[in-house]
Amino acid sequence: MSEAVVDDIVAVLPPLLQSLESLGFIARHLNPPDFGRVMDAAGAPDQALRAVRPRLAQWPEQFAGIRTSLESASDAALAAYQGLRAVQNGNGDIVAVFRALRHATRAQEALYPLSVKLPPVSEFFVDPSLRDDTDLLARLARPGNENTGIMHDNNEPGSRGGFSLYVPEYYTPERAWPLVMALHGGSGNGRGFLWSWLRDARSRGAILVAPTATGNTSNKSTWALMGDDTDTPNLARILDSVRSRWNVDSRKMLLTGMSDGGTFCYVTGFESASPFTHLAPVAATFHPLMAEMADAERLRGLPIHIVHGRLDWMFPVQVARQTQQALAAAGADVTYRELDDLSHTYPREMNGPMLDWLSR
């Protein structure tokens, strides 16, 4: 690799990775009344990124693949910040904030292929608490095994019913691996929600599946919370497809989800035929009738891990507290975590504890 190209990479990567970390901070701490304070706390790493972005313009053709990934990731990160700055300056609302943050997942998707070539990128996609794990870093430094990494099955933006999949690059079929199926929130999609979990699946060794709700192409994509349930059979189809190709531990199959996805964890996870061994709804709502209509034998002893934020403005925390009581009374094995600083956003720091809980 030419010295000039190396110099450009060294200049671009730090502000790019810092911008992505900062966007993750904003996504985690976003609360409408505190938006200005959160933006101030996040700082302005995008300014440094914007200043060095032109260095990617003219590289030798043999480095086009690396350049394209860095350009796409940088442009997506800058687009996210541009949208956030507009709202910060009084032009937009909370919907515009969520729309801007979608660019952050696109930036990660563009950047991830460089994790096999650039150690700082690989480190970015490792749980910060495990970045000193020399055994893990050594595994990740080796070439990926066959049929591993990120895959998409009919899950292009705007599509319905497909799924995105991550199999750790160091996967081997000699042992059974835990599986996480993560359900996006309302108006989301699996391709974007994959990045809420990828660091943790990659760091701790879990197969990760992120489906997109079947929905109707003319409507917002959310789960079958009323009317005909077309999602449960689709999730079963996806799970069967994954289990036919990779060695999944039938004792450690976690169904989790955010908001509407978390609520659908209850809807489908309470069915007597559900294959999932553990449920972990995050920022979800719940109706007591769900517990009353659930199969009593299915609920008895079922491990359920509830995460909710005290600041949740969409589904008040009192609902989660009542849910914990109702499910415990029905015989479920409930773990309840209430986060004082969490609004209606996804707390990625809970993924590690969830996987530890799954592995008990």
PADOZA-105592 format. One line per 5 residues: their letters; for each residue x, y, z of N, C-alpha, C. Coordinates in steps of 0.1 Angstrom, whole numbers, always signed. Atoms other than C-alpha are relative to their C-alpha. Layout:
A	X Y Z X Y Z X Y Z; ...;
***
This chain:
MSEAV	+9 -12 +0 +0 +0 +0 +9 +12 +0; -8 -12 +1 +14 +34 -10 +0 +8 +13; -2 -8 -12 +27 +57 +17 -11 +11 +0; +10 -11 +1 +3 +85 +5 -14 -6 +4; +12 +6 -4 -27 +61 +8 -1 -3 +15;
VDDIV	+0 +2 -15 -17 +51 +43 -1 +12 +8; +2 -13 -7 -14 +87 +53 -14 +5 +0; +14 -4 +1 -49 +94 +40 -9 -9 +10; +8 +9 -9 -63 +64 +59 +2 +4 +15; -3 -4 -14 -45 +75 +91 -7 +13 +3;
AVLPP	+7 -13 -2 -61 +110 +86 -15 -2 +2; +15 +1 +1 -96 +98 +79 -6 -9 +11; +6 +9 -9 -102 +69 +102 -3 +5 +13; +3 -5 -14 -100 +86 +136 -13 +8 +0; +12 -8 -1 -126 +113 +129 -13 -8 -5;
LLQSL	+11 +9 +5 -148 +87 +110 -5 -8 +11; +4 +8 -11 -148 +63 +139 -6 +7 +11; +5 -8 -11 -153 +90 +164 -14 +6 -3; +13 -5 +4 -182 +104 +144 -11 -12 +2; +9 +11 -1 -198 +69 +144 -3 -3 +15;
ESLGF	+2 +2 -15 -192 +65 +182 -9 +11 +5; +8 -12 -5 -208 +100 +187 -14 -2 -4; +14 +3 +4 -238 +90 +166 -7 -11 +8; +5 +10 -9 -242 +59 +187 -4 +6 +14; +3 -7 -13 -241 +81 +219 -13 +8 -2;
IARHL	+12 -8 +2 -268 +104 +204 -12 -10 -1; +11 +9 +2 -290 +74 +194 -4 -6 +14; +3 +6 -13 -287 +59 +229 -6 +10 +10; +4 -10 -10 -293 +91 +249 -11 +9 -5; +10 -9 +5 -319 +107 +227 -13 +0 +8;
NPPDF	+12 -3 -7 -348 +122 +246 -5 +13 -4; +4 -13 +6 -369 +149 +230 +3 +12 +8; -2 -12 -7 -367 +174 +258 +15 +3 +2; -14 -2 -2 -329 +169 +261 +8 +0 -12; -7 +1 +12 -320 +169 +225 +12 +9 -1;
GRVMD	-11 -10 +1 -299 +201 +226 +11 -4 +9; -10 +4 -9 -280 +189 +256 +8 -13 -5; -7 +12 +6 -273 +155 +240 +9 +4 -11; -8 -4 +11 -260 +172 +209 +12 +7 +5; -12 -7 -5 -237 +194 +229 +10 -10 +6;
AAGAP	-9 +10 -6 -224 +164 +248 +7 -8 -10; -6 +8 +10 -217 +146 +216 +11 +7 -7; -11 -7 +6 -194 +173 +204 -2 +1 -15; +1 -3 +15 -186 +180 +167 +11 -8 -7; -10 +8 +7 -164 +151 +154 -3 +1 -15;
DQALR	+3 -1 +15 -182 +156 +120 +8 +12 -6; -8 -11 +6 -163 +189 +115 +14 -5 -4; -13 +6 +4 -130 +170 +116 -1 -9 -12; +2 +9 +11 -143 +144 +93 -3 +7 -13; +2 -8 +12 -156 +169 +68 +13 +6 -5;
AVRPR	-12 -7 +4 -122 +186 +68 +9 -10 -8; -9 +9 +6 -104 +154 +58 -6 -9 -11; +7 +8 +11 -130 +138 +35 +6 +2 -14; -6 -2 +13 -114 +154 +4 +12 -9 -3; -12 +8 +2 -83 +133 +9 -3 -14 -6;
LAQWP	+4 +13 +6 -102 +102 -4 -3 +1 -15; +5 -3 +14 -109 +118 -38 +9 -7 -11; -9 +4 +11 -78 +107 -58 +10 -10 +5; -8 +11 -4 -64 +73 -50 +3 -8 -12; -3 +9 +11 -47 +48 -73 -12 -10 -1;
EQFAG	+12 +9 +2 -73 +24 -88 +1 -13 +8; -1 +13 -8 -60 -6 -70 -5 +0 +14; +5 -1 -13 -72 +8 -38 -15 +5 +0; +13 -5 +2 -107 +16 -51 -10 -6 +10; +9 +6 -9 -124 -9 -28 +0 +6 +14;
IRTSL	-2 -7 -13 -110 +6 +4 -5 +14 -1; +5 -14 +1 -117 +41 -9 -15 +1 +0; +15 +0 +1 -153 +33 -18 -6 -2 +14; +6 +2 -13 -160 +19 +17 +2 +12 +9; -2 -12 -8 -144 +49 +34 -8 +12 -4;
ESASD	+9 -11 +5 -162 +74 +11 -14 -2 +4; +14 +3 -3 -196 +57 +16 -3 +2 +15; +2 -1 -15 -192 +55 +54 +1 +14 +4; -2 -14 -4 -179 +91 +57 -12 +8 -5; +11 -7 +5 -207 +104 +35 -13 -2 +8;
AALAA	+12 +3 -8 -234 +86 +55 +1 +6 +13; -1 -7 -13 -220 +98 +88 -2 +15 -1; +2 -14 +2 -219 +133 +75 -14 +4 -3; +14 -2 +3 -254 +130 +62 -8 -1 +13; +6 +1 -13 -265 +119 +97 +1 +13 +8;
YQGLR	-3 -12 -8 -249 +149 +113 -7 +12 -7; +7 -11 +6 -263 +172 +87 -15 +1 +4; +14 +0 -4 -298 +161 +95 -2 +4 +15; +1 -3 -14 -292 +163 +132 +3 +15 +3; -3 -14 -1 -277 +198 +129 -12 +9 -4;
AVQNG	+12 -8 +5 -308 +210 +110 -10 +1 +11; +10 -1 -11 -330 +200 +139 +5 +8 +12; -6 -8 -11 -306 +214 +164 -1 +15 -3; +1 -14 +4 -309 +247 +145 -15 +4 -2; +14 -3 +0 -347 +246 +147 -7 -4 -13;
NGDIV	+7 +4 +13 -355 +230 +113 -3 -14 +0; +4 +14 +0 -373 +198 +120 -5 -4 +14; +6 +5 -12 -387 +176 +147 +7 -14 +3; -6 +12 -4 -380 +143 +164 -1 -11 -11; +0 +9 +12 -391 +124 +133 +12 +2 -9;
AVFRA	-11 -3 +8 -364 +141 +114 +13 -5 +7; -11 +5 -7 -339 +131 +141 +2 -15 -3; +0 +15 +2 -348 +94 +138 +4 -3 -15; -3 +2 +14 -346 +98 +100 +15 +2 -3; -14 -3 +2 -311 +113 +102 +9 -11 +6;
LRHAT	-8 +11 -6 -299 +85 +125 +1 -13 -8; +0 +12 +8 -307 +59 +99 +13 +0 -8; -13 +0 +8 -276 +71 +80 +11 -6 +8; -11 +6 -8 -255 +59 +109 +2 -15 -2; -1 +14 +3 -264 +23 +103 +5 -3 -14;
RAQEA	-5 +1 +13 -257 +28 +66 +15 +2 +0; -14 -2 -1 -223 +41 +75 +7 -12 +5; -6 +12 -6 -215 +10 +96 +0 -11 -11; +1 +11 +10 -227 -13 +68 +11 +2 -11; -10 -3 +10 -204 +5 +43 +15 -3 +6;
LYPLS	-13 +1 -6 -174 +4 +67 +4 -15 +4; -3 +13 -6 -177 -32 +80 +10 -9 -9; -9 +8 +8 -159 -49 +50 +14 +3 +2; -14 -3 -3 -127 -31 +60 +5 -5 +13; -4 +6 -13 -127 -49 +94 +11 -11 -2;
VKLPP	-9 +10 +3 -107 -76 +77 +14 +5 -4; -12 -6 +5 -81 -52 +64 +7 +11 +9; -5 -11 -9 -78 -24 +90 -3 -2 +14; +2 +4 -15 -73 -33 +127 -9 +11 +7; +9 -9 -7 -89 +0 +139 -15 -2 -3;
VSEFF	+14 +2 +4 -121 -8 +120 -5 -13 +7; +3 +12 -7 -121 -43 +134 -3 +2 +15; +2 -3 -14 -117 -29 +169 -13 +8 +3; +13 -8 -2 -146 -5 +164 -12 -10 +1; +11 +9 +0 -168 -35 +158 +1 -11 +11;
VDPSL	-2 +8 -11 -158 -51 +191 -6 +7 +12; +5 -6 -13 -176 -45 +225 +12 +7 +7; -11 -7 -7 -154 -18 +242 +6 -8 +12; -5 +7 -12 -152 -40 +273 +9 -12 -3; -8 +12 +4 -135 -68 +253 +11 +3 -10;
RDDTD	-11 -4 +10 -110 -48 +232 +14 -3 +5; -13 +4 -5 -82 -60 +254 +1 -16 +0; +1 +15 +0 -92 -97 +249 +9 -5 -11; -10 +4 +11 -61 -110 +230 -5 -12 -8; +5 +11 +7 -77 -143 +222 -11 +3 -10;
LLARL	+11 -5 +9 -108 -126 +207 +6 +7 -12; -6 -8 +11 -86 -102 +187 +7 -9 -10; -8 +10 +8 -65 -131 +174 -10 -7 -9; +10 +7 +8 -97 -149 +162 -5 +9 -11; +6 -9 +9 -110 -119 +145 +11 +4 -11;
ARPGN	-11 -4 +10 -76 -112 +127 +2 -11 -10; -1 +11 +10 -78 -146 +109 -10 +2 -11; +10 +0 +11 -95 -149 +75 -13 -7 +5; +12 +6 -4 -132 -156 +79 -2 -14 -6; +4 +14 +5 -145 -192 +75 -11 +1 -10;
ENTGI	+10 +1 +11 -168 -202 +47 -14 +2 +6; +14 -3 -4 -205 -190 +50 +0 +7 +14; +0 -8 -12 -197 -165 +77 -1 +15 -4; +1 -14 +3 -200 -127 +80 -14 +4 -1; +14 -6 +2 -230 -106 +70 -6 -4 -13;
MHDNN	+8 +4 +12 -256 -118 +46 -14 +6 +1; +13 -5 +1 -289 -105 +34 -8 -9 -9; +9 +8 +7 -319 -125 +22 -12 +8 -3; +12 -8 +4 -344 -104 +3 -3 +11 +10; +1 -10 -11 -338 -76 +28 +6 +14 -5;
EPGSR	-4 -13 +5 -331 -46 +6 -9 +11 +7; +9 -10 -6 -344 -12 +19 -13 +1 -7; +13 -1 +6 -381 -9 +14 -7 -14 -2; +6 +13 +2 -387 -47 +12 -6 -5 +13; +8 +6 -12 -408 -68 +36 +2 -15 +1;
GGFSL	+0 +14 -2 -404 -102 +51 +13 -7 -2; -13 +6 +1 -367 -108 +44 +8 +1 +13; -7 -1 -12 -339 -109 +69 +15 +2 -3; -14 -1 +1 -303 -100 +75 +6 -9 +11; -6 +10 -9 -279 -124 +92 +15 +3 +2;
YVPEY	-15 -1 -3 -245 -123 +109 +4 -13 +6; -6 +12 -5 -225 -154 +115 +15 +3 +3; -14 -4 -3 -192 -148 +134 +10 -6 -9; -9 +5 +10 -163 -152 +111 +8 -12 +5; -7 +12 -5 -147 -177 +134 -9 -12 +4;
YTPER	+10 +11 -2 -178 -199 +134 +6 -13 -6; -3 +13 +5 -171 -236 +131 -12 -9 +4; +12 +8 -3 -199 -263 +130 +2 -11 +11; -3 +10 -10 -182 -285 +157 -8 +2 +13; +8 -3 -12 -202 -269 +184 -13 +8 -3;
AWPLV	+12 -8 +2 -237 -254 +188 +2 +14 +5; -2 -15 -3 -239 -216 +188 -13 +6 +5; +12 -7 -3 -264 -194 +206 -5 +9 -11; +6 -8 +10 -288 -175 +184 -8 +11 +6; +8 -12 -3 -303 -140 +187 -8 +4 -12;
MALHG	+9 -6 +11 -333 -130 +166 -5 +13 +6; +3 -14 -5 -337 -92 +170 -10 +7 -9; +11 -6 +8 -369 -75 +159 +0 +15 +1; +0 -14 +1 -368 -39 +148 -13 +7 +6; +12 -7 -5 -392 -12 +161 -8 +4 -12;
GSGNG	+9 -4 +10 -421 +3 +142 +7 +9 -10; -6 -8 +11 -411 +18 +108 +15 -3 -3; -14 +4 +2 -377 +1 +110 +1 -11 -10; -2 +12 +8 -362 -28 +92 +12 -7 +5; -11 +9 -6 -339 -57 +100 +14 +4 -5;
RGFLW	-13 -4 +5 -311 -45 +78 +7 +11 +9; -5 -11 -8 -307 -14 +99 +2 -5 +15; -1 +4 -14 -314 -31 +133 +11 -10 +3; -11 +9 -2 -287 -57 +127 +12 +7 +8; -11 -7 -6 -262 -30 +138 -2 +3 +15;
SWLRD	+2 -1 -14 -278 -27 +172 +6 -11 +8; -5 +12 -7 -264 -61 +180 +13 -6 -6; -11 +6 +7 -235 -68 +156 +12 -1 +9; -12 +0 -9 -207 -58 +180 -1 -11 +10; +1 +10 -11 -220 -81 +207 +0 -14 -5;
ARSRG	+0 +14 +6 -227 -111 +185 +14 -3 -5; -14 +2 +5 -192 -107 +169 +10 -2 +12; -9 +0 -11 -175 -102 +203 -2 -13 +9; +3 +11 -10 -193 -130 +223 -3 -13 -7; +2 +12 +7 -199 -155 +195 -14 -5 +0;
AILVA	+14 +4 +2 -236 -156 +186 -4 +2 -14; +6 -2 +13 -255 -161 +154 -11 +11 +2; +10 -12 -1 -276 -129 +148 -9 +0 -12; +9 -1 +10 -307 -128 +128 -9 +13 +2; +8 -12 -1 -325 -95 +121 -10 +0 -12;
PTATG	+10 +0 +11 -358 -100 +101 -7 +14 -1; +9 -12 +3 -380 -73 +86 -14 -5 +0; +14 +3 -1 -417 -74 +94 -6 -2 -14; +6 +2 +13 -439 -87 +66 -8 +12 -5; +7 -12 +3 -462 -57 +67 -6 +1 -14;
NTSNK	+6 -3 +13 -478 -42 +36 +9 +11 -6; -9 -10 +6 -456 -23 +11 -5 +14 +0; +6 -13 +0 -480 +6 +12 -1 +6 +14; +1 -4 -14 -478 +8 +50 +13 +1 +7; -13 +0 -8 -451 +14 +76 +2 -15 +4;
STWAL	-4 +14 -3 -432 -18 +84 +0 -1 +15; +0 +4 -14 -442 -30 +118 -6 -14 +1; +4 +14 -3 -452 -63 +134 -15 -2 +1; +14 +3 +0 -485 -81 +134 -6 +0 +14; +5 -2 -14 -498 -67 +167 -15 -1 +0;
MGDDT	+14 +1 +1 -534 -69 +155 -4 -6 -14; +4 +6 +13 -553 -87 +127 +8 -13 -2; -7 +12 +4 -538 -116 +108 +15 +0 +4; -14 +1 -4 -504 -127 +121 +7 -7 -11; -9 +6 +11 -482 -132 +90 +14 +0 +4;
DTPNL	-14 +0 -4 -450 -126 +110 +4 -13 +7; -4 +12 -7 -450 -157 +132 +4 -11 -9; -5 +10 +10 -449 -181 +103 +12 +4 -7; -12 -4 +7 -423 -160 +86 +12 -1 +9; -11 +2 -9 -401 -160 +116 +4 -15 +2;
ARILD	-3 +15 +0 -404 -198 +118 +7 -4 -12; -7 +3 +12 -394 -200 +82 +14 +4 +0; -14 -5 -1 -364 -178 +87 +9 -9 +9; -8 +7 -10 -353 -197 +118 +3 -14 -6; -3 +13 +6 -357 -231 +100 +11 +1 -10;
SVRSR	-10 -1 +11 -336 -218 +71 +14 +2 +7; -13 -2 -7 -308 -206 +95 +5 -13 +7; -4 +12 -8 -308 -238 +116 +4 -11 -10; -3 +10 +10 -306 -259 +84 +15 +2 -5; -14 -2 +6 -272 -243 +75 +10 +2 +11;
WNVDS	-10 -2 -11 -256 -235 +109 -4 -8 +12; +2 +8 -12 -253 -254 +141 -5 +9 +12; +7 -8 -10 -277 -236 +165 -3 -8 +13; +3 +6 -13 -279 -244 +202 -15 +1 +3; +15 -1 -2 -316 -253 +207 -3 +4 +14;
RKMLL	+3 -4 -14 -313 -244 +244 +3 +15 +2; -4 -14 -1 -301 -209 +237 -4 +8 -12; +6 -7 +11 -324 -192 +212 -8 +12 +6; +6 -12 -6 -332 -156 +222 -8 +8 -10; +8 -9 +8 -360 -136 +207 -1 +13 +8;
TGMSD	+0 -13 -6 -356 -99 +215 -5 +10 -10; +5 -10 +9 -369 -67 +200 -2 +14 +7; +2 -14 -5 -373 -29 +204 -14 +5 -3; +13 -7 +2 -406 -11 +209 -10 -10 -6; +9 +10 +5 -431 -28 +186 +6 -14 -2;
GGTFC	-6 +13 +1 -406 -55 +180 +0 -7 +14; +0 +5 -13 -404 -60 +218 -14 -5 +3; +14 +4 -2 -442 -62 +220 -3 -13 -7; +2 +12 +8 -442 -88 +192 +7 -12 +6; -6 +11 -7 -418 -108 +213 -10 -7 +9;
YVTGF	+11 +6 -8 -447 -113 +237 -10 -7 -8; +11 +5 +8 -473 -119 +210 +4 -14 -5; -3 +13 +6 -454 -147 +192 +8 -9 +10; -8 +8 -9 -431 -158 +221 -9 -8 +10; +9 +7 -9 -461 -168 +243 -7 -12 -6;
ESASP	+7 +12 +7 -474 -193 +217 +6 -13 +5; -5 +13 -5 -471 -229 +228 +10 -6 -9; -9 +6 +10 -453 -238 +196 +13 +8 -2; -12 -9 +2 -427 -210 +199 +13 -8 +3; -13 +7 -1 -392 -224 +194 +10 +8 +9;
FTHLA	-10 -8 -7 -375 -196 +214 +0 -3 +14; -2 +5 -14 -361 -205 +248 +0 +12 +9; -1 -12 -8 -357 -169 +260 -6 +12 -7; +5 -12 +6 -375 -136 +254 +6 +12 +7; -5 -12 -6 -361 -101 +259 -5 +12 -6;
PVAAT	+6 -12 +5 -384 -73 +251 +6 +13 +6; -7 -13 -4 -369 -37 +252 -10 +11 -4; +8 -11 +2 -390 -6 +256 -14 -4 -7; +13 +6 +6 -422 -26 +248 -12 +4 +8; +13 -2 -7 -458 -22 +257 -6 -14 +2;
FHPLM	+5 +13 -3 -479 -50 +271 -14 +2 +6; +14 +0 -5 -516 -57 +278 -2 -12 +9; +1 +12 -9 -525 -80 +308 -7 -12 -7; +6 +11 +7 -547 -100 +284 +10 -9 -7; -10 +8 +6 -515 -112 +267 +4 -12 +10;
AEMAD	-4 +10 -10 -506 -131 +299 -12 -9 +2; +12 +8 -3 -542 -143 +304 -2 -10 -12; +3 +8 +12 -544 -156 +268 +12 -9 -4; -12 +8 +3 -509 -172 +268 -2 -14 +5; +0 +14 -4 -504 -209 +271 +6 -1 +14;
AERLR	-5 +0 -14 -500 -214 +309 +12 -8 +1; -12 +8 -1 -475 -242 +304 +12 +6 -6; -11 -7 +7 -455 -221 +280 +6 +11 +10; -4 -11 -9 -453 -192 +306 +8 -5 +12; -6 +5 -12 -443 -214 +335 +15 -2 -1;
GLPIH	-15 +1 +0 -406 -209 +341 +7 +6 -12; -6 -6 +12 -401 -191 +308 +9 +12 +3; -9 -11 -3 -370 -169 +310 -4 +13 -8; +3 -12 +7 -380 -133 +302 +8 +11 +6; -9 -11 -4 -356 -103 +304 -6 +13 -5;
IVHGR	+6 -12 +4 -374 -70 +304 +9 +12 +3; -8 -12 -1 -355 -37 +298 -9 +12 -4; +9 -11 +3 -373 -4 +300 +7 +13 +7; -6 -12 -4 -363 +32 +305 -10 +9 +9; +8 -9 -9 -376 +55 +333 -5 +12 -7;
LDWMF	+4 -12 +7 -378 +83 +308 -8 -3 -13; +7 +4 +12 -397 +64 +281 -12 +9 -2; +11 -9 +2 -421 +89 +266 -11 -7 -9; +10 +7 +8 -439 +64 +243 -8 -10 +8; +6 +10 -9 -446 +35 +267 +5 +2 +14;
PVQVA	-4 -4 -14 -445 +48 +303 +5 -12 +8; -7 +11 -7 -423 +28 +326 -10 -7 +10; +9 +7 -9 -453 +20 +349 -5 -13 -7; +5 +12 +8 -465 -4 +321 +10 -11 +2; -10 +11 -1 -432 -23 +323 +0 -6 +14;
RQTQQ	+1 +5 -14 -434 -25 +361 -12 -9 +2; +12 +8 -1 -469 -39 +359 +2 -13 -8; -2 +12 +8 -458 -63 +332 +9 -10 +7; -8 +9 -8 -431 -77 +354 -8 -7 +11; +8 +6 -11 -456 -83 +382 -9 -10 -6;
ALAAA	+9 +9 +6 -481 -99 +359 +6 -13 -5; -6 +12 +5 -457 -123 +343 +6 -8 +11; -5 +7 -11 -441 -132 +375 -11 -8 +7; +11 +7 -6 -475 -140 +389 -5 -12 -8; +3 +11 +9 -481 -162 +359 +10 -11 -1;
GADVT	-9 +10 -1 -451 -182 +367 +13 +1 -9; -12 -2 +8 -425 -168 +343 +12 +4 +9; -12 -3 -6 -389 -164 +353 +5 +13 -5; -2 -14 +5 -386 -126 +350 +12 +7 +6; -11 -9 -4 -355 -105 +351 -4 +14 -5;
YRELD	+5 -13 +4 -364 -68 +351 +12 +10 +3; -10 -11 -1 -339 -39 +344 -6 +13 -4; +5 -14 +3 -350 -3 +346 +11 +10 +0; -11 -9 +2 -326 +22 +333 -4 +15 +2; +4 -13 -4 -328 +57 +349 +2 +10 -11;
DLSHT	-2 -11 +10 -314 +76 +319 -4 -4 -14; +5 +5 +13 -331 +56 +291 -13 +6 -4; +13 -5 +5 -358 +72 +270 -5 -12 -9; +5 +11 +9 -375 +53 +241 +10 -2 -11; -11 +3 +9 -342 +43 +225 +6 -14 +4;
YPREM	-5 +14 -2 -322 +11 +222 +13 +1 +9; -12 +0 -9 -296 +5 +251 +9 -11 -4; -9 +10 +4 -268 -14 +234 +8 -6 +11; -8 +5 -11 -250 -18 +267 -7 -11 +7; +7 +11 -6 -277 -43 +277 +2 -13 -8;
NGPML	-2 +12 +8 -268 -67 +249 +9 -10 +7; -10 +9 -7 -238 -82 +268 -7 -7 +12; +7 +7 -11 -258 -88 +300 -11 -9 -5; +10 +10 +5 -286 -104 +279 +6 -13 -5; -7 +12 +5 -261 -128 +263 +5 -8 +12;
DWLSR	-4 +7 -12 -247 -136 +297 -12 -7 +7; +12 +6 -6 -282 -142 +310 -5 -13 -9; +3 +11 +9 -289 -164 +279 +9 -12 +3; -10 +11 -1 -258 -185 +286 +0 -6 +14; +0 +6 -14 -266 -192 +323 -4 -14 +0;
***
